[in-house]
Amino acid sequence: MLTECKRHFLRYNGGLAYFEVAGPAAYRNYLAAAERLNLSKTASGYWDLHIREDERHGQWMMDDVTLPLVDRYPQDAWEIVLGYDQEKQLGDRASAAVVRSIRAATSVK
């Protein structure tokens, strides 16, 4: 809905900003888990590479997209924050669901 409806362009960009900024932190957690599980560098290489790449993408997103949009549409900048927050909430819910699934799977004997 957000990508197809021009009315939600700022909200979409807020969500994309969150995704780009938060990605490296999630990938660091995945990489640490892969190391604890002794996964190969091939198995964890994606995360290792994307930590650095997505840090750059996040910086570009903020400097070249999000902040210029805030300057251009100051009265509607709240929509960017709304999209950012909604994307964070979706990620938080998804993470909680994964943790519940893992706990349920590990408690089964």
VMD Tcl script that draws the C-alpha trace (Angstrom):
set ca {
  {0.00 0.00 0.00}
  {2.73 2.46 0.92}
  {4.72 1.92 -2.27}
  {1.72 2.19 -4.59}
  {-0.10 5.16 -3.07}
  {1.59 8.51 -3.65}
  {-0.27 9.93 -0.67}
  {1.87 7.74 1.59}
  {5.21 8.60 -0.01}
  {6.63 10.26 3.12}
  {5.45 7.44 5.36}
  {7.01 4.91 3.00}
  {10.31 6.78 3.11}
  {10.20 6.80 6.90}
  {9.78 3.03 6.92}
  {12.58 2.61 4.41}
  {14.81 4.86 6.52}
  {14.23 2.61 9.54}
  {14.94 -0.50 7.52}
  {18.23 0.91 6.23}
  {19.36 2.30 9.59}
  {18.35 -0.72 11.70}
  {19.63 -3.43 9.35}
  {23.27 -3.40 10.47}
  {22.34 -3.93 14.13}
  {20.21 -6.95 13.24}
  {22.94 -8.33 10.99}
  {25.48 -7.98 13.82}
  {23.22 -10.14 15.99}
  {22.85 -12.71 13.20}
  {26.60 -12.74 12.66}
  {27.28 -13.24 16.38}
  {24.79 -16.12 16.46}
  {26.42 -17.67 13.38}
  {29.81 -17.46 15.08}
  {28.45 -19.08 18.27}
  {27.00 -21.87 16.11}
  {30.33 -22.25 14.29}
  {28.76 -21.62 10.91}
  {31.15 -21.25 8.01}
  {32.24 -17.89 6.63}
  {30.26 -18.79 3.52}
  {27.12 -19.18 5.62}
  {27.63 -15.91 7.49}
  {29.33 -13.91 4.74}
  {26.13 -12.18 3.67}
  {25.71 -10.56 7.07}
  {29.38 -9.64 7.34}
  {29.24 -7.87 3.98}
  {25.88 -6.22 4.54}
  {26.79 -4.74 7.90}
  {29.20 -2.38 6.15}
  {27.08 -1.87 3.04}
  {23.87 -1.16 4.91}
  {25.62 1.27 7.24}
  {26.48 3.26 4.10}
  {22.94 2.86 2.76}
  {21.51 4.07 6.06}
  {23.75 7.13 6.03}
  {22.79 7.88 2.43}
  {19.12 7.39 3.21}
  {19.25 9.86 6.07}
  {21.51 12.45 4.40}
  {20.25 12.24 0.82}
  {16.58 11.32 1.22}
  {15.05 11.66 4.68}
  {16.51 14.97 5.84}
  {15.94 16.68 2.45}
  {12.31 15.49 2.56}
  {11.94 16.95 6.05}
  {13.29 20.26 4.73}
  {11.03 20.17 1.68}
  {7.83 19.14 3.52}
  {8.22 20.47 7.08}
  {4.46 20.46 7.76}
  {4.21 16.79 6.81}
  {7.50 15.55 8.24}
  {5.55 13.79 10.98}
  {4.55 11.24 8.32}
  {8.20 10.24 7.92}
  {8.43 9.67 11.67}
  {5.17 7.70 11.57}
  {6.51 5.41 8.84}
  {9.79 4.97 10.72}
  {7.94 4.07 13.91}
  {5.52 1.72 12.16}
  {8.36 -0.16 10.50}
  {10.12 -0.45 13.88}
  {6.95 -1.78 15.50}
  {6.51 -4.37 12.73}
  {10.11 -5.48 13.20}
  {9.68 -5.68 16.96}
  {6.54 -7.82 16.56}
  {8.27 -10.10 14.08}
  {11.28 -10.49 16.37}
  {9.05 -11.33 19.32}
  {7.25 -13.95 17.22}
  {10.57 -15.54 16.23}
  {11.69 -15.67 19.86}
  {8.37 -17.27 20.88}
  {8.76 -19.87 18.14}
  {12.31 -20.68 19.18}
  {11.34 -20.98 22.83}
  {8.39 -23.23 21.94}
  {10.59 -25.43 19.76}
  {13.32 -25.76 22.38}
  {10.91 -26.53 25.22}
  {9.41 -29.49 23.37}
  {10.94 -32.75 24.57}
}
mol new
graphics top color blue
foreach p $ca { graphics top sphere $p radius 0.5 }
foreach p [lrange $ca 0 end-1] q [lrange $ca 1 end] { graphics top cylinder $p $q radius 0.2 }
display resetview
